[in-house]
């Protein structure tokens, strides 16, 4: 169902050509891919640091419950890797970055919509690592804002989820 949902959202995004203020940029593919690759490395580093900070200050476990649950499901149902690696990043980027961040910049300042969408992104992951997921959301907003293309924040999110799966 997630794959179908992601495909429907992608189809809708391509067929309804509404462009928000962020999408008025022209980024060539190499710049976008550079943002995606460097963004993935920065997010992974930030995630490690913030999980450590949350462990020390907030007494949170250093392991994400969300990641642990996804790994357990994947061990039992390997095809679920497609959901984790492809469909969830696509759905989350379209909802949190394109709709909540990008489209709402028409009414609010970009930093306000970035913060709102990132807080909702953190709440959506629901494992208590709100600081970590909020910063990840903010970094994905930055990539989208700098490139003007949702595909590059999607690519970053996909690469990040692949790396997290491989490292766990």
N, C-alpha and C positions, 0 to 999 in steps of 0.2 A: 504494500500500500504506500509506503514511503516513497518508493521509486516512482510510482504513478503520480503521487502528489508533487514530487520534484519536477517531473516531466510536464505536468499541467502548469505549474508555476513558471517554468522556463518558457513554455509556449505562450502563456499570457504576457510575460515580460517582452517577448519578441514581437508579438502581434499588436500590442497596444504601445505605440511608440512614444508615450509620454516621457519627456526628459525633465528631470528636476534640475535645479541650479548647479548641482555638482557635475552633471554629465555634459556640461558645455566645454569641457576640456578635450584637447586632442592629444592623446598619449600613444606613442608608437608601441608596437608589441614588445620591443626589447626593453624599453623603459618600464612597461607594465610588468613584464616577467622579472625584471630586476627588483622592483618593488615587492613582488610576491615572494621571491626567494629570500631577499634580505629581511622582509617582514616576518617570514616564517622563523628565521634564525633569532630575530629580536623577540618574537613572541615566546619561543621555547626558552630562551634565556630569562625573560621576564617571569615566565611561569615558574621556573625553578626557584628564582629569587623570592617571588611572592609566596609560593607555597612554604618556603623556609620561614619567611616573616610571619605568615599566619600561624605557623606551628609554634614559633617562639612567643609572639605577642598574644595571639587569640587561642592558643592551645588547640589548634586544629590539627588533625592528622596530616602528614605530608603527602599522603596518597589521596587522590580525588576519588570519592565514592562513586561519582558518575563514571569515571574511567574504569574503576574496578567492576562495576555492574556490566558495563559494555563488554569488557574482556570476558566476563563469565558467560554472557549470552553468546559471544562469538565462539568461545570454546565449544559450546554445545551446538550452535548453528553457524557454521563458517560462512554461509552466504550472507550473514548479517554484516559482514565486513563492507559490503556495498553500501549499506545504509549508513554506517559510521563514516566511511571515507568519502562517499559521493553525495548521497541524497540529503543527509542532515546538513552538511555545509551549504549546499545549494539552497535548501529551504530556509535555513537560518540567515544566510546572507541576504536573500530576497526580502525576508520579513524585517529583520533587525537593522540591516544597513540600508537597503534601497527604500523600503517603505517608511520605517520609523525615523531613520537618520536623514536620508536623502530627500524624501518628499516633504518632511516636516520642516526642512530648512526654509521653505517658502513662508512659513508663519513665525518661526523662532530662529534664534541665532544658532549657527552650526554647533558651537560648543554645548549649548543646551540640549539639542536633539541628540548629539553624540553621547552625552552623559545619560540621558533618558533611555536611549536604545541599549546602551551598554549595561545599565542597571537592570533593565528588563531581560537582557541576554543572561546576566548572572543569575537572576531569579529563575529563569527558565531552566538552568542547569541544576539548580536546587540541591546542591550538596554541601552548602555552608562556606564554600570558598568564594565569597562574594567579591572580595578585593581582587583576587586572581582573575576571575571571569570578567569583572568590570574592566580591568586594564586590557585584557585580551580584546574585549569588545571595542574599547577606545582605539587600540592599535589597528584593528580591522577597519574602523571608521576612518582613521587617518589614511590608510591605503586607498580606500574608496575615494576619499576627498582629493587626494593628491593625483590619482590616475583618472578620476571621472568615469571609471568603468567598473561595474560590479563584478565583472569576470575576474579581476585581479584580487579582490578580497576573497572571492570564492576559491581561487587557486591557492591563495595563502592558507585559507581554512582547510582545504583538502590536504595540502602538504603538511600542515600542522597535525591534523588527525592521523595521517600516515606515519609521521615521525613518532607521535605518542604511542601508537600501536606497536611500532617496531621497537621502541625503547622499553616497552613493558613486556 
